[in-house]
Amino acid sequence: MLTTLDFGQKLLIIGGLLSLLASVLHIGVIIGGPDWYRFFGAGEDMANMAEKGLLYPTLITIGIACVLAIWAWFAFAGAGLVWKPPLLRTGLIVISAVYLARGLIVLPMAVFVPEKINSFAIWSSLIVLVYGLFYAFGTWKAWSSLS
């Protein structure tokens, strides 16, 4: 089946799988608890709240997981694998822009708040930048089939 898809559709499938993986990892963080919040860079405040059994970290993390799952749906829809949500093209552009902006935020951070730059900030930015590139190039290459 993948051989009959065009290059843009394949890129969107990869982007969708990456978003889905990130969504599942967020659920894993909830299950893994405070140590997972720390390991995945959620911050000490979130880890401490999770240790205290507060609902806030769980709700925020579930919200992020849901958004990422919806973004995966948009990518899979763009690839023609599932039904199309409303405003598919607009959604894919916005998702691409959010991922790319999040991926590139490390550059102004390095200039304006260099004390906030650590290995997590660099690695997470690079990872999310890759996500954004799959979405952006996939959207661009599949544009004619997205209507």
Accessible surface in RSA format (square Angstrom, percent):
REM  Atomic radii and reference values for relative SASA: ProtOr
REM  Chains: A
REM  Algorithm: Lee & Richards
REM  Probe-radius: 1.40
REM  Slices: 20
REM RES _ NUM      All-atoms   Total-Side   Main-Chain    Non-polar    All polar
REM                ABS   REL    ABS   REL    ABS   REL    ABS   REL    ABS   REL
RES MET A   1   154.64  80.1 106.97  70.8  47.67 113.5  80.57  68.5  74.07  98.1
RES LEU A   2   100.31  55.9  97.99  70.1   2.32   5.8  97.99  68.8   2.32   6.2
RES THR A   3   122.96  87.5  98.43  99.8  24.52  58.4  80.43 108.0  42.53  64.3
RES THR A   4   115.10  81.9  79.58  80.7  35.52  84.7  76.38 102.6  38.71  58.5
RES LEU A   5    19.41  10.8  11.93   8.5   7.48  18.8  11.94   8.4   7.47  20.1
RES ASP A   6    67.71  47.4  56.49  56.2  11.22  26.5  44.73 105.3  22.98  22.9
RES PHE A   7   126.28  63.2 118.36  73.3   7.93  20.6 119.68  72.6   6.61  18.9
RES GLY A   8     0.94   1.2   0.00   N/A   0.94   1.2   0.00   0.0   0.94   2.1
RES GLN A   9    29.70  16.6  29.70  21.7   0.00   0.0   0.04   0.1  29.67  22.5
RES LYS A  10    73.69  35.9  72.49  44.5   1.19   2.8  32.92  29.6  40.77  43.4
RES LEU A  11    19.69  11.0  19.69  14.1   0.00   0.0  19.69  13.8   0.00   0.0
RES LEU A  12     0.00   0.0   0.00   0.0   0.00   0.0   0.00   0.0   0.00   0.0
RES ILE A  13    15.97   9.1  15.97  11.9   0.00   0.0  15.97  11.5   0.00   0.0
RES ILE A  14    71.37  40.6  71.30  53.1   0.08   0.2  71.36  51.4   0.01   0.0
RES GLY A  15     0.00   0.0   0.00   N/A   0.00   0.0   0.00   0.0   0.00   0.0
RES GLY A  16     0.00   0.0   0.00   N/A   0.00   0.0   0.00   0.0   0.00   0.0
RES LEU A  17    97.25  54.2  92.90  66.5   4.35  10.9  93.20  65.5   4.05  10.9
RES LEU A  18    40.36  22.5  40.16  28.7   0.20   0.5  40.36  28.3   0.00   0.0
RES SER A  19     0.00   0.0   0.00   0.0   0.00   0.0   0.00   0.0   0.00   0.0
RES LEU A  20    71.78  40.0  71.75  51.3   0.02   0.1  71.78  50.4   0.00   0.0
RES LEU A  21    94.66  52.7  89.64  64.1   5.02  12.6  93.90  65.9   0.76   2.0
RES ALA A  22    13.99  12.9  13.01  20.1   0.98   2.2  13.99  19.7   0.00   0.0
RES SER A  23     9.05   7.6   9.05  12.1   0.00   0.0   0.03   0.1   9.02  12.6
RES VAL A  24    93.25  61.4  91.44  82.8   1.81   4.4  92.07  80.0   1.18   3.2
RES LEU A  25    70.66  39.3  69.94  50.0   0.72   1.8  70.66  49.6   0.00   0.0
RES HIS A  26    51.24  28.0  50.96  35.4   0.28   0.7  32.32  33.3  18.92  22.0
RES ILE A  27    71.27  40.6  71.27  53.1   0.00   0.0  71.27  51.3   0.00   0.0
RES GLY A  28    16.86  20.8   0.00   N/A  16.86  20.8  15.95  43.8   0.91   2.0
RES VAL A  29    10.45   6.9  10.45   9.5   0.00   0.0  10.45   9.1   0.00   0.0
RES ILE A  30    41.94  23.9  28.41  21.2  13.53  32.6  28.61  20.6  13.33  36.2
RES ILE A  31   143.56  81.7 113.62  84.6  29.94  72.2 119.97  86.4  23.59  64.0
RES GLY A  32    29.90  36.9   0.00   N/A  29.90  36.9  10.41  28.6  19.48  43.6
RES GLY A  33    12.83  15.8   0.00   N/A  12.83  15.8  12.83  35.2   0.00   0.0
RES PRO A  34    34.93  25.5  34.93  31.8   0.00   0.0  34.93  28.8   0.00   0.0
RES ASP A  35   100.79  70.6  95.95  95.5   4.84  11.4  27.82  65.5  72.97  72.8
RES TRP A  36   106.10  42.6 106.10  51.4   0.00   0.0  79.81  42.6  26.29  42.6
RES TYR A  37     5.14   2.4   4.97   2.8   0.17   0.4   4.78   3.6   0.36   0.4
RES ARG A  38    80.30  33.7  61.93  31.6  18.37  43.7  45.94  62.8  34.36  20.8
RES PHE A  39   157.02  78.6 132.15  81.8  24.88  64.7 141.49  85.8  15.53  44.5
RES PHE A  40    74.48  37.3  62.10  38.5  12.38  32.2  63.05  38.2  11.43  32.7
RES GLY A  41    33.05  40.8   0.00   N/A  33.05  40.8  12.39  34.0  20.66  46.3
RES ALA A  42    45.25  41.6  16.51  25.5  28.74  65.4  28.02  39.5  17.23  45.6
RES GLY A  43    34.34  42.3   0.00   N/A  34.34  42.3  33.93  93.1   0.41   0.9
RES GLU A  44    92.74  53.2  83.17  62.9   9.57  22.8  54.13 104.7  38.60  31.5
RES ASP A  45   107.94  75.6 103.99 103.5   3.95   9.3  27.14  63.9  80.80  80.6
RES MET A  46    28.05  14.5  28.00  18.5   0.05   0.1  22.86  19.4   5.20   6.9
RES ALA A  47     0.00   0.0   0.00   0.0   0.00   0.0   0.00   0.0   0.00   0.0
RES ASN A  48    49.53  34.2  49.27  47.6   0.26   0.6  11.03  26.5  38.50  37.2
RES MET A  49    46.83  24.3  46.79  31.0   0.04   0.1  29.17  24.8  17.66  23.4
RES ALA A  50    23.63  21.7   7.28  11.2  16.35  37.2  10.25  14.4  13.38  35.4
RES GLU A  51   101.77  58.4  67.20  50.8  34.57  82.3  27.80  53.8  73.97  60.4
RES LYS A  52   156.39  76.3 121.25  74.4  35.14  83.7  77.50  69.8  78.89  84.0
RES GLY A  53    64.91  80.0   0.00   N/A  64.91  80.0  34.22  93.9  30.69  68.7
RES LEU A  54    89.36  49.8  82.03  58.7   7.33  18.4  84.27  59.2   5.09  13.7
RES LEU A  55   116.69  65.0 110.55  79.1   6.14  15.4 111.31  78.2   5.38  14.5
RES TYR A  56   117.01  54.6 112.36  63.9   4.65  12.1  75.85  57.0  41.16  50.7
RES PRO A  57     0.56   0.4   0.56   0.5   0.00   0.0   0.56   0.5   0.00   0.0
RES THR A  58    37.61  26.7  37.61  38.1   0.00   0.0  17.00  22.8  20.60  31.1
RES LEU A  59   101.64  56.6  93.42  66.8   8.22  20.7  93.75  65.8   7.88  21.2
RES ILE A  60    67.50  38.4  64.38  48.0   3.13   7.5  66.34  47.8   1.16   3.2
RES THR A  61     5.43   3.9   5.43   5.5   0.00   0.0   2.11   2.8   3.32   5.0
RES ILE A  62    71.35  40.6  71.35  53.2   0.00   0.0  71.35  51.4   0.00   0.0
RES GLY A  63    32.99  40.7   0.00   N/A  32.99  40.7  32.39  88.9   0.60   1.3
RES ILE A  64    74.98  42.7  72.42  54.0   2.56   6.2  74.29  53.5   0.69   1.9
RES ALA A  65     3.66   3.4   3.18   4.9   0.49   1.1   3.51   4.9   0.15   0.4
RES CYS A  66    66.58  50.4  62.59  69.8   3.99   9.4  21.13  53.5  45.44  49.0
RES VAL A  67    68.64  45.2  68.25  61.8   0.39   0.9  68.64  59.6   0.00   0.0
RES LEU A  68    15.78   8.8  15.78  11.3   0.00   0.0  15.78  11.1   0.00   0.0
RES ALA A  69    39.06  35.9  33.38  51.5   5.68  12.9  33.77  47.6   5.29  14.0
RES ILE A  70    84.38  48.0  82.99  61.8   1.38   3.3  84.33  60.7   0.05   0.1
RES TRP A  71    41.91  16.8  41.91  20.3   0.00   0.0  26.34  14.0  15.57  25.3
RES ALA A  72     1.52   1.4   1.52   2.4   0.00   0.0   1.52   2.1   0.00   0.0
RES TRP A  73    70.65  28.4  66.93  32.4   3.72   8.7  70.01  37.3   0.64   1.0
RES PHE A  74    25.81  12.9  25.81  16.0   0.00   0.0  25.81  15.6   0.00   0.0
RES ALA A  75     0.00   0.0   0.00   0.0   0.00   0.0   0.00   0.0   0.00   0.0
RES PHE A  76    30.54  15.3  30.54  18.9   0.00   0.0  30.54  18.5   0.00   0.0
RES ALA A  77     0.02   0.0   0.00   0.0   0.02   0.0   0.00   0.0   0.02   0.1
RES GLY A  78     2.92   3.6   0.00   N/A   2.92   3.6   0.00   0.0   2.92   6.5
RES ALA A  79     0.72   0.7   0.00   0.0   0.72   1.6   0.00   0.0   0.72   1.9
RES GLY A  80    52.19  64.4   0.00   N/A  52.19  64.4  22.09  60.6  30.10  67.4
RES LEU A  81    72.46  40.4  40.84  29.2  31.62  79.5  44.13  31.0  28.34  76.3
RES VAL A  82    56.23  37.0  39.47  35.7  16.76  40.4  49.95  43.4   6.29  17.1
RES TRP A  83   184.02  73.8 170.43  82.5  13.59  31.9 164.35  87.6  19.68  31.9
RES LYS A  84    94.14  45.9  70.72  43.4  23.41  55.7  55.58  50.0  38.56  41.1
RES PRO A  85     6.66   4.9   0.98   0.9   5.69  20.7   1.80   1.5   4.87  30.2
RES PRO A  86   110.21  80.3  94.60  86.2  15.62  56.8 106.35  87.8   3.86  24.0
RES LEU A  87   137.25  76.4 120.76  86.4  16.49  41.4 127.96  89.9   9.29  25.0
RES LEU A  88     9.66   5.4   5.24   3.8   4.42  11.1   5.24   3.7   4.42  11.9
RES ARG A  89    73.06  30.7  71.15  36.3   1.92   4.6  25.26  34.5  47.81  29.0
RES THR A  90    71.36  50.8  69.91  70.9   1.45   3.5  44.74  60.1  26.62  40.2
RES GLY A  91    13.22  16.3   0.00   N/A  13.22  16.3  13.08  35.9   0.14   0.3
RES LEU A  92     0.00   0.0   0.00   0.0   0.00   0.0   0.00   0.0   0.00   0.0
RES ILE A  93    89.25  50.8  86.68  64.6   2.56   6.2  88.41  63.7   0.84   2.3
RES VAL A  94    79.87  52.6  78.47  71.0   1.40   3.4  79.87  69.4   0.00   0.0
RES ILE A  95     5.48   3.1   5.48   4.1   0.00   0.0   5.48   3.9   0.00   0.0
RES SER A  96     7.88   6.7   7.88  10.5   0.00   0.0   7.73  16.5   0.15   0.2
RES ALA A  97    53.67  49.3  45.81  70.7   7.86  17.9  51.57  72.6   2.10   5.6
RES VAL A  98    67.83  44.6  63.92  57.9   3.91   9.4  67.12  58.3   0.71   1.9
RES TYR A  99    10.26   4.8  10.07   5.7   0.19   0.5  10.26   7.7   0.00   0.0
RES LEU A 100    43.05  24.0  43.05  30.8   0.00   0.0  43.05  30.2   0.00   0.0
RES ALA A 101    61.81  56.8  50.96  78.6  10.85  24.7  58.49  82.4   3.31   8.8
RES ARG A 102    88.65  37.2  83.02  42.3   5.63  13.4  47.58  65.0  41.07  24.9
RES GLY A 103     2.85   3.5   0.00   N/A   2.85   3.5   0.00   0.0   2.85   6.4
RES LEU A 104    82.34  45.9  81.25  58.1   1.09   2.7  81.62  57.3   0.72   1.9
RES ILE A 105    80.37  45.7  78.75  58.7   1.62   3.9  80.34  57.9   0.02   0.1
RES VAL A 106    22.85  15.0  22.51  20.4   0.33   0.8  22.51  19.6   0.33   0.9
RES LEU A 107   111.74  62.2 108.18  77.4   3.56   8.9 109.32  76.8   2.42   6.5
RES PRO A 108    59.13  43.1  53.96  49.2   5.17  18.8  58.81  48.6   0.32   2.0
RES MET A 109    45.39  23.5  43.37  28.7   2.01   4.8  30.92  26.3  14.47  19.2
RES ALA A 110    51.87  47.7  38.46  59.3  13.42  30.5  38.98  54.9  12.89  34.2
RES VAL A 111   108.56  71.4  83.54  75.6  25.02  60.3  88.57  77.0  20.00  54.2
RES PHE A 112   158.08  79.1 132.70  82.2  25.38  66.0 135.34  82.1  22.75  65.1
RES VAL A 113    54.49  35.9  54.49  49.3   0.00   0.0  54.49  47.3   0.00   0.0
RES PRO A 114    76.19  55.5  66.59  60.7   9.60  34.9  66.85  55.2   9.34  58.1
RES GLU A 115   135.99  78.1  96.56  73.1  39.43  93.9  70.20 135.8  65.79  53.7
RES LYS A 116   128.71  62.8 118.40  72.6  10.30  24.5  66.15  59.5  62.56  66.6
RES ILE A 117    45.25  25.8  25.73  19.2  19.53  47.1  25.73  18.5  19.53  53.0
RES ASN A 118    84.86  58.5  75.54  73.0   9.32  22.4  38.21  92.0  46.65  45.1
RES SER A 119    78.89  66.7  69.71  93.0   9.18  21.1  38.73  82.5  40.16  56.3
RES PHE A 120    87.45  43.7  82.23  50.9   5.22  13.6  87.27  52.9   0.18   0.5
RES ALA A 121    13.00  12.0  10.03  15.5   2.97   6.7  13.00  18.3   0.00   0.0
RES ILE A 122    74.92  42.6  74.71  55.7   0.20   0.5  74.71  53.8   0.20   0.6
RES TRP A 123   161.24  64.7 161.24  78.0   0.00   0.0 136.46  72.8  24.78  40.2
RES SER A 124    14.90  12.6  11.88  15.9   3.02   6.9  14.50  30.9   0.40   0.6
RES SER A 125     1.98   1.7   1.97   2.6   0.01   0.0   0.37   0.8   1.61   2.3
RES LEU A 126    85.36  47.5  84.57  60.5   0.79   2.0  84.92  59.6   0.43   1.2
RES ILE A 127    90.74  51.6  87.85  65.5   2.88   7.0  90.63  65.3   0.11   0.3
RES VAL A 128    26.17  17.2  26.17  23.7   0.00   0.0  26.17  22.7   0.00   0.0
RES LEU A 129    38.15  21.2  38.15  27.3   0.00   0.0  38.15  26.8   0.00   0.0
RES VAL A 130    69.72  45.9  69.72  63.1   0.00   0.0  69.72  60.6   0.00   0.0
RES TYR A 131    19.04   8.9  19.04  10.8   0.00   0.0   8.41   6.3  10.63  13.1
RES GLY A 132     0.00   0.0   0.00   N/A   0.00   0.0   0.00   0.0   0.00   0.0
RES LEU A 133    74.28  41.4  73.53  52.6   0.75   1.9  73.83  51.9   0.44   1.2
RES PHE A 134    49.16  24.6  47.26  29.3   1.90   5.0  48.88  29.6   0.29   0.8
RES TYR A 135     0.00   0.0   0.00   0.0   0.00   0.0   0.00   0.0   0.00   0.0
RES ALA A 136    28.55  26.2  21.13  32.6   7.42  16.9  24.07  33.9   4.48  11.9
RES PHE A 137   100.54  50.3 100.46  62.2   0.09   0.2 100.54  61.0   0.00   0.0
RES GLY A 138     0.00   0.0   0.00   N/A   0.00   0.0   0.00   0.0   0.00   0.0
RES THR A 139     6.69   4.8   6.69   6.8   0.00   0.0   6.69   9.0   0.00   0.0
RES TRP A 140   167.85  67.4 154.86  75.0  12.99  30.5 128.68  68.6  39.17  63.5
RES LYS A 141   101.88  49.7  77.67  47.7  24.21  57.6  27.11  24.4  74.78  79.7
RES ALA A 142     0.99   0.9   0.00   0.0   0.99   2.2   0.99   1.4   0.00   0.0
RES TRP A 143    94.94  38.1  94.79  45.9   0.15   0.4  76.12  40.6  18.82  30.5
RES SER A 144    99.58  84.1  77.06 102.8  22.53  51.9  51.18 109.0  48.40  67.8
RES SER A 145    51.49  43.5  30.88  41.2  20.61  47.5  41.03  87.4  10.46  14.7
RES LEU A 146     5.28   2.9   0.09   0.1   5.19  13.0   0.09   0.1   5.19  14.0
RES SER A 147   106.46  90.0  56.72  75.7  49.74 114.6  61.45 130.9  45.00  63.0
END  Absolute sums over single chains surface
CHAIN  1 A     8583.4       7353.9       1229.5       6618.2       1965.2
END  Absolute sums over all chains
TOTAL          8583.4       7353.9       1229.5       6618.2       1965.2
